[in-house]
Amino acid sequence: MQPDDQGSAARKDLSLHARHNIALFHRDHMRFNATLLLEVAADLSREANRLKVFGDYWQRAEEPPATPAFDTSDRRFGGAGCGDLSPRSAVANAGILFMEAQGEPDEIRVLKEKLRTRGEGFMNKGRWLTETMTRSWQRDQVLLDPATPDAWPWVGVVSITWRGAKQRSMAGKLLLVALEYLEKIEFTPAAIRRNRAASGKLMVAAGRAMDAAAALFCKNAESLTHDDPEMAEYLAFFENPQRR
């Protein structure tokens, strides 16, 4: 073998080793993400249902009676619950309790922080993943060579991951939309009573935006799960010299 041929062979071996490394670690991280996305989707679905229960309650034509008058300046009664804003059947499961002398419930404040953090996080992750897949596509188009058909599964993985990046970005945007709906509501008993039906509609709209995000996460997780056998085929391409 001539020196130039030896150098070319060495570069090819190094390139194959790098691609094998990327695929091996990407496969294992993909398995983690498939589970993570389902967990995020389930959490968002539960949170969305909490909002929709309250939103539906506030939109009913027959308003439940308000809590009997309390002297809320008396600290002994500051924790009195709002019967017309907090359906008792939902408080035990949803954990959201509106109180006469209080403002925004902690559960709503925590949820808004969650939506902001996850929304921005998944949008950023989606952008990063899109850029990464763009570079991967430029690097791995060589695998479309008819001489290496066994490497095709990786091209499919890149395509699905690229689509997943878009799904995560869109899901992140939807979470920020849900946050915008919630931020339009003034979460004090007096303010909600003045705009009870309108506030209820915003709560339901926020829940639906979160449901849509959860559905995208589920689709992304499903794609990652289907990628697993494709990755096994691609790894076999590297681990069996006769196939390359």
Secondary structure, 3 states (H helix, E strand, C coil): CCHHHHHHHHHHHHHHHHHHHHHHHHHHHHHHHHHHHHHHHHHHHHHHHHHHHHHHHHCCCCCCCCCCCCCCCCHHHCCCECCCCCCHHHHHHHCCCCECCCCCCHHHHHHHHHHHHHHHHHHHHHHHHHHHHHHHHHHHHHHHCCCCHHHHHHHHHHHHHHHHHHHHHHHHHHHHHHHHHHHCCCCCHHHHHHCHHHHHHHHHHHHHHHHHHHHHHHHHHHHHHHHHHHHHHHHHHHHCHHHC
